[in-house]
Amino acid sequence: MARIVLIEDNPLNARLAERLLLRAGHEVETLEDGENGYAYILQNPPDIVLLDLGLPDIDGQTVAALIRQHPDLSQLRVVAFTAWPEAMAAEIAQAYGCNGVINKPIDTRRFAAQVEQYLS
């Protein structure tokens, strides 16, 4: 079981992802904006962060950069979780130090396994 922080501003996407991860036996904390997500991560470092790139306050790229710059979080696994075009998402994720990308809409049959690949 992993501790997962999901930072996602779309309630439908967040509920679906959370439900699938809980069903797979993970612990999930969902936050809907970058500022609160980053503050939560500072206080409660998880095993992995699923990070929407298009957030309403500070964007996911900024959150990823803040995580990478923080000495206690620099090795935290961060996966971009986005509906952006695949090539653009991959380029941005790499530039900001993300460990990978999971594109939306998600494949409900594969999603938990995709996340678990980044945990191993």
Secondary structure as GFF3:
##gff-version 3
##sequence-region A 1 120
A	DSSP	beta_strand	3	7	.	.	.	ID=ss1
A	DSSP	alpha_helix	11	23	.	.	.	ID=ss2
A	DSSP	beta_strand	27	31	.	.	.	ID=ss3
A	DSSP	alpha_helix	34	43	.	.	.	ID=ss4
A	DSSP	beta_strand	48	51	.	.	.	ID=ss5
A	DSSP	alpha_helix	60	69	.	.	.	ID=ss6
A	DSSP	beta_strand	77	82	.	.	.	ID=ss7
A	DSSP	alpha_helix	86	95	.	.	.	ID=ss8
A	DSSP	beta_strand	100	103	.	.	.	ID=ss9
A	DSSP	alpha_helix	111	119	.	.	.	ID=ss10
###
